[in-house]
């Protein structure tokens, strides 16, 4: 696994052995960033279930202003911290050490501008997509006006039905992995 583009291009990222976490492949990350090209430079990213931090680090490498990487597993937290340091992106990346629901409450209380991109990549097959989207729908200030939520999930674990307030904007599959892009319905 490596950083595909930007200031840390080509840098190999450390990961954990085995399938837990399941890192976002170079192919899927490349497709994600090609689709979200206008949402990168000088933008704010929230990476939920960050795993090794590959997506948040890729965003920072490509010019994102800041990224908050949320991860509950202490082993992954350490890997993210090491990857941020090795890519010299620590000053723009914040690792939230805790569960997603804790992070969303904390971020909501912080106030400030919302995130331009909220990337959601929960472990497959644990039913976390719907719960996470429900939580995000009840915290609309976390998504900046015009922002996008992207869910990475298995083709066998659909994101539908969506909670009120969110609508599907685009969807694409890459083998057994699907990226579903969502926007708020209120027009922001």
N, C-alpha and C positions, 0 to 999 in steps of 0.2 A: 504494500500500500504506500502510495507516494502523493505528494502535493502535485497537482496537475499543472497549475499556472500561477503567475504572479511572483511576488518577491521571494517566496520559498519554493519555487518550482523545482521539481525533481527531488526534493528532500524526502527521504524515506521516513515514514511515521511508525513509531513503535506500536505494537498491538499485543493483545493477550493471546495465548495459545488456545486453540479450540474454537468453537462456534459461539461462545458467549463472552463478549458481545460479538455480534455479526457486523463487521465493518461494511460501510457503504462502498461498493466496488467503484473502481476508477470510471467504468462505463457509465454507471448511474450518476455519479458525481458530475461527470462531464456533461451529461444530458441535463441535469438539474441546473448547472451554472450557465449552459447555453440558453436555456429557457428563461432564466432569471437575470439575464445580462444587465438589464436596467436597474436591478435591485441590489447591486453589489457595491460599487464605489461610493464611499462616504455614507453608507447605510448601516443600520443596526440589525443584527441577527440574534435570534434566540434559538439555541439548539437544544431541544428537549430529548432526553434519553441519549446523551451525547456519545456514549461508548468510549471510543478512543479519541474523539474530538475531530475526526477527519473533516466533517462538513463545516464546522465552525472555523477550523484552521484554514481550510480552503477559502472560505469567505474572507478571512482576514488577509490571507496571502494575495487575494485579488483586489484588495483595497477597501474592504468594509471598515467603517470607522470603529466599530466595536462589536464584540460577540460575547454573549453570556452562554456558557456551556453547562447544562444541568445534568448531573449524573449522581445516582445514589450509591453505586458500587465503589467502595474505597480503592479497590485495585484499579478500576478504570479512572478514577479521579487522579491517581498518581500518574497513570500513563498520559492523561490529558495534560497535566502540569509539565511533564517531561517533554511532550511533543510541542507545547507552546514555547518552552525554553529553548529547545533545539532549533526551532524555526525562527526564533527571536521575535515572537509575536505576543509574548506575555503581557506587554504593556497595554494591549488592546483587547485581550481576552480575559474574562473573569470566569473561574470555575465555581459554580454553585454546588456545594457538597451536601446533597440531600435529595429527597424525593421531589418529583415534579410538582405535586400539589403544594408542598412547602414553598418551592421556588415561585410558583405563580402567586401565592399569597404575599410573599415578601416583595416581589416585583411590583405587584399592584399597590402596595403600601409605599413603595419608593416614589411613586408618581413619575413625573417626567414624560418625555416623549415615548410613544410606543415603538415597537419593533417593526421594521419594514418587512422582515421575513421571520416567520416562526416555523422552524423545521421540526417535525415530529416523527421520530423513528423508534417507536417502542418495540420491545422484544415481540417477535411474531407469536401468534397463538395464545396470548395471555388476555385478550379482550380489553386492552388498554386504549385502543384507538377511540372508541366511543366515549369513554370516561374523560379522556384528555380533551377531546373536542368539546364536550359538554362544559368542562371547566373553562376552556378558552372562550366559549360563547358567552359565558356569564361574566367575563372580564374583558369587555370590548376595548378598554383603554390600552390594553397590552399590544394591540395591533395598530400600528400607525395608519392614518388615513391613506387609502390606496394600497395598503400592505397586503401581503399574501401569506396564507398558511399552506405549508406543503407537508403532506403525510407520505412517508415511505412505508409501504406495507406489502405483504404477500398478496398475490393475485387471488388467493383463496380466502383472504380475510378482508372483505370489503369495508370501506369507510361509511357506506350508507346504512341506515338512514342518517342524515346529517341533523344536528340540533338546530332549532330555530335560530335565525340570524346569520347562518353560513350557507353559501351556495358553491357548487362545484363550478370551477372556471375551465379546467383542463385536466386531462388524465392521459398518462402514457405508461406502457408496460415494457419492461426489459427482462425477458425471460420470466422468472417467477416473481420478479419485483415490480411493483407498481408505484408511480408517483402520482398523487392526487393533489391538485392545486385548488385552494379554496379562497373565496373573498367574502367579506361581510356584505350582507344584503342591503344595508342602509345606504349604500352608494359611496361610502368613504373608501 
